[in-house]
Amino acid sequence: ADRFARAMTVLCDMGLTSEAGAPDPEIVELLDAALAGARDPDLIAPLAAAGSYLFSLSGDWSRCRTLYDRSISCGASERAMAAVLPFASLALGGPDDLGRRAAAADDLERIGEHLGDVGVRSAALDVRIGVQIQMGDPHFRTTLDRMIEMEGRVSEPGSRWGICYLTATREHIDGDLVAAEAAAAEGLGPVGNGVADSRRWATYGAQIVALRFDEGRLAELAPMLEDVVRDQPDVAAWRAVLVGALAASGVADRAGRMFDDLAVDGFAALPRDFTWTAAMAVLVGELARSGDVARARVAYHALGRYAGRMSWSGSCTFGPVDQALGEAAAAFGDEASAAAHFRRAEEIATRFGAPRMLARARAGSALRLPGRAGDGIVN
């Protein structure tokens, strides 16, 4: 049973089992059997954490969270927790998880220092940087520099791949879209060996969508997104992005029908995972720009509770949440809320050192509907 648990931990960690979409049922059956047979907390914890990775892009977000929560609650040793906590970057990637994720980064960094393990310290930075970006903390650049400095001493498969997509995110925030696209493309090369092709392409695709969304060119990606939705039907965020691309393309009827399906029961079809705020920012922004005011208002009210932070897809940002909210508020005529959202987006972009995002926020402020400026934000 112990050997089986160790073998399944390795199998679930990376490689073929990291495919985007629903995991292989046979692998899930083996995982369940290994968890049922293991008795040692130091075997159960890493196995459950690695198992959570299987479900991180599967559509079954609750299973991802359940496995991760099991991994941290079974009383494992410090050494075992060094293998568990790195999975917080996805399992605690939801918009309501920032506090827990920051605490996991703190714990992991402390363990890495105590063990003298550079790989654990690098993993702590990987968990932390997503929190920093979502909070608009400019120190994310220092965190990434530290990860790059450690990279040559880290043997974890995929570590260089992660640095590629984080570098692309930094270049995007810094306003160099050409460099951002080049860094994203590097992740498709040999540096991504050890990561399933579908996950690498999903990550690259998210980067390209973020760049085209920033450029106002999302409509160009509609054919590609049709293919992605067909190939990865379990990743609901792709459907949301396709709705945005269709709206941007003027295919209003189909975009509206797809949006209505997603919006049932408070957007229950969109798991509150690490892709949620990015997917919703696309919905809110593109529906507002296309003139679908009623649906933009629905999406606005869902996303509004996350005003004051940056959107996040797990590997990149789609800009300040308030930018999309401001565009929606302007579209349905709430001048006070639009003014407040654009002002907040300006503040975040200024603090973050994001010139393109700052210019977009200022443009929103300049073009919002005429009338009195206010301080209110409707949520």
ABEGO torsion letter per residue (X at the ends): XAAAAAAAAAAAABEAAABBEBBBAAAAAAAAAAAAABABAAAAAAAAAAAAAAAAAAGBAAAAAAAAAAAAAAGBBAAAAAAAAAAAAAAAABAAAAAAAAAAAAAAAAAAAAAGBAAAAAAAAAAAAAAAAAAGBAAAAAAAAAAAAAAAABABBGAAAAAAAAAAAAAAAAGBAAAAAAAAAAAABAAABGBBAAAAAAAAAAAAAAAAAAAGAAAAAAAAAAAAAAABAABAAAAAAAAAAAAAAGBAAAAAAAAAAAABGGGAABBBBAAAAAAAAAAAAAAAAAGBAAAAAAAAAAAAAABGBBBBAGABBAEBAAAAAAAAAAAAGBAAAAAAAAAAAAAAAAAAGBAAAAAAAAAAAAABBBEBBBABBBX
